[in-house]
Amino acid sequence: MSLRKIPKGPLREGFTTGTCATAAAKSGLMAIIHQKKNTTVKVHLPVDKILEIPVHHCEFTENTANSSVIKDAGDDPDVTNGAEIGCILKLTQEKGIRFIAGEGVGTVTLKGLELAIGEPAINPVPRKMITNALQKLLHDYDLECGVLVTVYVTNGRALAKRTLNERVGIMNGISILGTTGIVKPYSASSYIASIEQGIDVAVANKATELVINSGARSEKYLSNKFDYLPEYAFIHYGNWIGETLNKINSSPIKKVSIGIMLGKAVKLAGGVTDTHSCVSSWNKDFVVDLAKQVGYKDADKIKSLNMAGRLIELFDFEQNSPFFQLLLEHCYQHTHTKIKQVALDIYLIHKNGTFIKYNKQ
């Protein structure tokens, strides 16, 4: 779930699933009104920008329509890129715009999200975009009716398995998302938002203890130790340890256990809380100094290592290792200052699944 290496050169922006659903809904209602298919549709975005979106599919009757578009995430490695996102519209005597989760769109089953339990996972901004677009058309053409909007995503259930939706209680499909309508390639904002959302869900469901890991692999190695915790108490911080801790600091969480692999631990020990390889690299001089502090005579060998993960070639990976305990001490200092009111444990995880717990003094 962490960011991939960013390609060189200019990157092409894309549009969100919320923009897709808005385009599909607007296309469908225009087809009903004009009784003809659309090839493109213009969508007014929350950032006061207008995009012209190609229409993939459009069929209609006098009172219904089924229209879809293909999600284009630009150069962002988005799991929904290329997905068909559509809306089935039905005109109703009851005024107003109502939403239904169609095939491939999730349903909310846990507290803590911006939507009530039982609601389709169509976030507030996309709902407003769709509602505004449809209400304007209804007003412009003097239509005294409402619209029932069923949003669907082809293969959405399968796509959702590649997200953390189920962990936060969004079941049977993806979420319809977006705050600006635009996808910024390789932006951290969506990942950080998912971290904050996960913590909100945990708190809303009475969790007081969290286990935070960089991703699925480190979580897998620690999961048996914390098998008494519900799934929503496990959070992936990716490369954004600092942002995760800041969110925890503003919550009522009482205990946090951090699982961290060696490469990220070395960066964290040196005070770096944005650990993506494109942003930060490990400080070899700092690590050499740690080695010297524990009496390691060949500390300069560290400078020849091309990856921090190779430190296990020089130091035994065991619970009472002076070097790894000193490394964890520095990790603890940099994290504990951000969440002073929270009981904190740190686990350094070997790539083979074993781990070392920091021995707090």
Secondary structure, 3 states (H helix, E strand, C coil): CCCCCCCCCCCCCEECHHHHHHHHHHHHHHHHHHCCCCCEEEEECCCCCEEEEECCEEEECCCEEEEEEECCCCCCCCCCCCCEEEEEEEEECCCEEEEEECCEECEECCCCCCCCCCCECECHHHHHHHHHHHHHHHHHCCCCCEEEEEEEECCHHHHHCCCCCHHHCEECEECECCCCCEECCCCCHHHHHHHHHHHHHHHHCCCCEEEEECCHHHHHHHHCCCCCCCHHHEEECCCEHHHHHHHHHCCCCCEEEEEEEHHHHHHHHCCCCECCCCCCCCCHHHHHHHHHHCCCCCHHHHHHCCCHHHHHHCCCCCCCCHHHHHHHHHHHHHHHCCCCCCEEEEEEECCCCCEEECCCC
